[in-house]
Amino acid sequence: MEHKSGFVNIIGNPNVGKSTLMNAMVGERLSIITPKAQTTRHRIFGILNEPEYQIVFSDTPGVIQPAYKMQEHMMKFVSDAFEDADVFLYLVEPGDRALKDEGFFQKLATTAVPVLLIVNKIDTTTQEALEEEVGYWQTSLPNAEIIPISALEGANTDYLLSRLKELVPVSPPYFDKDALTDKTERFFVSEIIREQILLNYKKEIPYSVEVDVEEFKEEEDIIRMRCIIYVARDSQKGILIGHKGSRLKAVGIGARKQLEAFFAKKVHVETFVKVKKNWRDNDLQLKRFGYKN
């Protein structure tokens, strides 16, 4: 039997379930998930391997109109996903309409690459409303095959996988057959800490934060980490730390639990807060944090 391999790139507006879908398809929690928009900032590969195929799922940031340089680079990750796709998964939720960037939507409407329009969160709607959604997308994106699913509940994801196995081309694997992702351990540490910040803070704080893993030492029984949480303004530092360090401590406790589950090993994590003023518009800092080459 010939081996099949391909890139399945997930595109959609914020909060439609792109990360939940990739995690469900790969069977591992690779992308962090919160109710807040812009949780995903980078392009993350999740690699599904079987003897006869390798499917490289690509989770991308939700499509937005950028307000500062970091968001511009986030949209560059989305643009990159249009360059190497073997299959597009265009993810929408009930009531969602065209992408927040008309140029990206037109690319999906005119591409020769197979497009599967995934109506996610069907567990939140009625059959009648779902039929209306399907009718809308049959008219708005006639080149797409429409597949209703619930990534959270696992509804119809088996059928989606079967279609992907049919659509990806004959090819040798792009990654080692035991690879799960293209990202490093330090990347997932920073993402898990950032997830806790998204969950524990409101307003601007989560969007002004970046995490740098300065130290990662794996010993026989424990992994020791030292992490710096950067904020964009002096006033944000005190809010993030909280009274006598209480809020930062809560972030550390939540992150440690997630990190121990992720690495299946005891973890000791130290977190410190520093200010890098306006880092979201600083090309040098954006490069350091992995937003540009």
C-alpha positions in Angstrom: 0.0 0.0 0.0 1.3 3.4 -0.9 2.0 5.8 1.9 0.0 9.1 2.1 1.0 12.3 3.7 -0.2 15.9 3.7 -0.8 19.2 5.4 -4.3 19.8 6.7 -4.5 23.5 7.6 -7.2 24.8 9.9 -8.5 28.3 9.2 -11.2 30.2 10.9 -12.3 33.2 13.0 -11.4 33.4 16.7 -13.1 31.0 19.1 -14.7 28.7 16.6 -12.8 25.6 18.0 -9.7 25.3 15.8 -7.4 24.2 18.7 -10.0 21.9 20.2 -10.4 20.2 16.8 -6.7 19.7 16.3 -6.2 18.3 19.8 -9.2 16.0 19.2 -7.8 14.7 15.9 -4.3 14.2 17.1 -5.4 12.8 20.5 -3.1 15.1 22.5 -3.5 18.5 24.1 -1.0 20.4 22.0 -2.8 23.8 21.6 -4.0 25.7 24.6 -7.7 26.4 24.9 -9.5 29.3 26.6 -12.7 31.2 26.0 -10.8 34.3 25.0 -10.0 35.4 21.5 -6.4 35.2 20.3 -5.5 32.3 22.5 -3.6 30.8 19.7 -0.8 33.1 18.5 1.5 30.8 16.5 1.1 28.2 13.9 1.3 24.8 15.6 1.6 21.4 13.9 0.0 18.3 15.4 1.1 15.1 13.6 -1.1 12.1 13.3 0.9 9.0 12.4 -0.3 5.5 11.3 1.7 3.0 9.3 -0.1 3.9 6.0 -0.3 7.7 6.5 0.9 10.9 8.2 -1.5 13.8 8.5 0.1 17.1 9.6 -2.7 19.2 11.2 -1.8 22.9 11.3 -3.6 25.0 13.9 -3.5 28.7 13.1 -4.4 32.0 14.9 -8.0 33.1 14.5 -8.4 35.6 11.6 -8.6 39.2 12.8 -7.9 42.7 11.5 -4.5 43.5 13.1 -4.1 46.4 15.5 -0.4 46.1 16.2 2.7 44.3 14.8 2.3 41.1 16.8 -1.1 40.6 15.3 0.3 41.3 11.9 2.7 38.5 12.3 0.0 36.3 13.7 -1.9 36.8 10.4 1.4 36.0 8.5 1.1 32.6 10.1 -2.4 32.3 8.6 -1.1 33.5 5.2 1.7 30.9 5.4 -1.0 28.2 5.9 -2.4 29.1 2.4 1.0 28.2 0.8 1.5 24.6 1.8 -2.0 23.1 2.3 -3.0 19.8 0.8 -6.5 20.2 2.4 -8.1 23.2 4.1 -10.4 22.8 7.1 -12.4 26.0 7.2 -14.0 26.0 10.6 -17.1 27.9 11.5 -19.6 27.8 14.3 -23.4 28.3 14.1 -24.1 31.9 13.2 -20.6 32.5 12.0 -20.2 34.1 8.6 -17.3 35.0 6.3 -13.7 35.3 7.6 -12.8 38.7 9.2 -10.3 39.1 6.3 -12.0 39.2 2.9 -8.7 38.4 1.1 -8.4 35.1 3.0 -12.0 34.2 2.3 -11.6 34.8 -1.4 -8.5 32.5 -1.4 -10.7 29.8 0.1 -13.4 30.5 -2.4 -11.1 30.2 -5.4 -8.4 27.7 -4.4 -7.9 24.4 -6.2 -7.0 22.7 -2.9 -9.9 20.7 -1.4 -11.8 22.7 1.2 -13.8 21.0 3.9 -16.1 23.5 5.6 -16.5 22.3 9.1 -19.6 23.5 11.0 -18.4 23.0 14.5 -20.3 23.0 17.9 -23.4 21.3 16.5 -24.1 20.3 20.1 -25.1 23.9 20.7 -27.7 24.2 18.0 -30.9 22.5 16.7 -31.3 20.4 13.7 -33.4 23.0 12.0 -30.8 25.7 12.6 -28.1 23.4 11.4 -29.9 22.8 8.2 -30.1 26.6 7.7 -26.3 26.9 8.3 -25.6 24.2 5.8 -27.8 25.9 3.2 -26.1 29.3 3.8 -22.6 27.8 3.2 -23.7 25.8 0.2 -24.5 29.1 -1.4 -21.6 31.2 0.0 -18.8 28.6 -0.5 -20.0 26.2 -3.2 -16.6 24.7 -3.8 -16.5 23.3 -0.2 -17.7 20.0 1.1 -19.7 20.7 4.3 -19.2 18.5 7.4 -21.0 19.2 10.6 -19.2 18.1 13.8 -18.7 18.7 17.5 -15.0 18.7 18.2 -15.6 18.9 21.9 -18.1 16.0 21.9 -16.3 14.0 19.2 -19.4 13.9 17.0 -18.6 13.0 13.4 -14.9 13.4 13.8 -14.4 9.8 12.7 -16.0 10.6 9.4 -13.9 13.8 9.0 -10.7 11.7 9.5 -11.9 9.2 6.9 -12.3 12.0 4.4 -8.9 13.4 5.2 -7.3 10.0 4.6 -8.9 9.9 1.2 -7.9 13.5 0.3 -4.2 13.7 1.4 -1.9 12.8 -1.5 0.5 9.9 -1.9 3.7 11.0 -0.4 6.5 9.9 2.0 6.1 11.3 5.5 7.3 14.9 6.1 8.3 14.2 9.7 9.7 11.2 11.6 6.9 8.7 12.2 7.2 9.1 15.9 7.0 12.9 15.8 4.0 14.5 17.5 4.6 18.2 16.8 7.2 20.6 15.3 7.4 22.7 18.6 9.9 22.4 21.4 9.3 21.5 25.0 10.0 25.1 26.0 7.3 26.3 23.6 4.7 24.2 25.4 5.9 25.4 28.8 5.4 29.0 27.7 2.0 28.3 26.2 0.8 26.5 29.3 1.8 29.4 31.5 0.2 31.9 29.1 -3.0 29.8 29.2 -3.2 30.2 33.0 -2.8 34.0 32.5 -5.6 34.0 30.0 -7.8 32.1 32.4 -7.0 34.2 35.5 -6.9 37.7 34.3 -9.3 40.0 32.4 -9.1 43.0 30.1 -5.7 43.8 28.5 -3.4 41.8 30.8 -3.5 38.5 28.9 -2.9 40.2 25.5 0.1 42.1 26.8 1.9 39.1 28.1 4.6 36.9 26.6 6.5 34.1 28.4 10.2 33.2 28.0 11.5 29.9 29.3 15.0 30.9 30.5 15.9 27.6 32.0 14.7 24.0 31.4 16.6 21.3 33.2 15.3 17.7 33.1 16.6 15.5 36.0 15.7 11.9 36.7 12.7 12.6 38.9 11.8 16.2 38.1 12.0 19.0 35.5 13.1 22.4 36.8 12.0 25.5 34.9 12.7 29.2 35.3 10.3 31.4 33.3 10.0 35.1 32.8 6.6 36.7 32.1 7.0 39.9 30.2 4.4 42.6 30.2 4.2 45.7 28.0 3.7 48.4 30.7 4.9 49.1 34.3 1.3 49.3 35.6 0.7 45.7 34.4 3.5 44.2 36.5 1.8 44.9 39.8 -1.6 43.6 38.5 0.0 40.4 37.3 1.8 39.8 40.6 -1.1 40.7 42.9 -1.0 41.4 46.6 2.0 39.8 48.2 2.4 37.7 45.0 -1.0 36.0 45.4 -2.1 36.2 41.8 1.2 35.1 40.3 1.3 32.2 42.8 -2.1 31.1 41.5 -0.8 31.1 37.9 2.2 29.0 39.0 0.1 26.4 40.8 -2.3 26.1 37.8 0.6 25.9 35.4 2.5 23.3 37.4 -0.6 21.0 37.4 -0.9 21.2 33.6 2.9 20.9 33.1 3.0 17.7 35.2 0.2 16.3 33.2 1.9 17.3 29.9 5.3 15.9 30.8 4.0 13.0 33.0 6.7 14.0 35.5 7.1 16.1 38.6 7.7 19.8 37.8 9.2 22.7 39.7 8.5 26.1 38.0 9.7 29.5 39.1 8.0 32.5 37.5 9.2 36.2 37.5 7.6 39.3 35.9 9.6 41.9 33.9 8.6 44.8 31.8 9.5 45.1 28.1 7.7 48.2 27.1 5.5 48.0 24.0 7.1 44.6 23.0 4.1 43.9 20.8 5.2 46.6 18.3 9.0 45.9 18.6 10.4 43.9 15.7 13.5 42.8 17.7 11.3 41.5 20.6 8.8 39.8 18.2 11.7 38.0 16.6 13.0 36.8 19.9 9.5 35.5 20.9 9.2 33.6 17.6 6.7 35.8 15.7 9.0 36.5 12.8 12.0 34.9 11.1 
